[in-house]
Amino acid sequence: MCLPVTESTEILPEYQELAEEYPDFAGWISIYGTDLSLPVMQEQEDDQNYYLTHDYKGDVSEFGCPYIPYNCSFDSDNVIIYGHNMRHEQMFGLLQMYQNPSFWEEHRLINYDTPYQHKVYEVFSVMIVSTEDRHFRFQGYTDFLSPSQTHFYINECVERSLYDTDIVPDDDSRLLTLVTCEYSLPDGNGRLVIVARDITYYG
């Protein structure tokens, strides 16, 4: 179980208007040194595919919008955010660049703001995982039930990483997992999974 984190109860001024107008608003993600800067929405259980085909305003869009699954939230131990792998590095198409270690070296920091707090994460694993992998169902790890479960998830991420980042988070770390489609595996089951540890200063 991750240690509790002190989180403000006041919405950040820059997100007040978005939060008031769009009840599903769950924050903003950006990657330092790139053009990726996007709102993140919270998926609703009764319409789990909505943000695959709609933008954050609710307009129909082939680009969709990055979203957190309904069984996760922006304050989960492991925040999972899904987004489309689009051409020209649009949406989460940029994440493909993380397969190159030199790109990771220059863009290892990811900013994910919840509506209430600015947070910074450091990428420690870049994986290609099949959605049919029964041993490691990465999408099922959002709130860890025990330190051993956290350790398993982190260890799998480190072992499966395409390259060694020399970063092994502690078992009480809070994590961010970004997921998009990856097409090297058969039947469209591949997912590119970028996992980062929270390095926000909570002083």
Steps between C-alpha positions, in 0.01 A plus 500: 500500500643837404545761769230769522574818310396842611273636226345844491121515508490819294494483122801670341404843359601406144261202503197647675318587179565157343392318816179701524406455133606137458418273798723220362810721504781308675803715432758595240797306363809641331849377421786737549674604179220378269173633360293247695265696725150358541202492734423167665147380568346242733323213326149418621410138576178514297678625184852365503578575134384861504841669500626272225270687263441838669722789603493658843219735393281207400532555125541192279868464408715225352779620728297437813652630821741358759299345782526316828292177514191501719658268759794735550526866600753781505586417862548124451829337601561441129324746270442336161432729204401371156530689173490433125822437310449754220720592206737796505550454876150626576325396821706210644674433168799680648548218751646284222812714527570352844611178333821691426718529814635835386147644497448374853826662607372841389132458595495285809281747692122505458271757655155380602289758681197380688230768534652569842877463472797523264683167486824390338586142402820335378477225238671177609351239266400480133323173413311330221239277661226282356149553632479118495795460740350304789805529725515878497170678452641849544156657461382338823747676730359832612477488878750260652368273774837425657871585473555163330252590227675833445833318490370254240373777275820703522720192451306395190533851358874505559557149363285557190638843414644528149816644652651554841429844646690412818198617704323264741225675698439419865205277582312797648534708184199653331492433127372631169440258211436627146353254249452512124469248216812333360496308175797258513293226669236300311124561500528856629566379855821696554519794737783742552515561874702784651536485879628785716551561872372802686790729593284795606629683804229494766665731751 
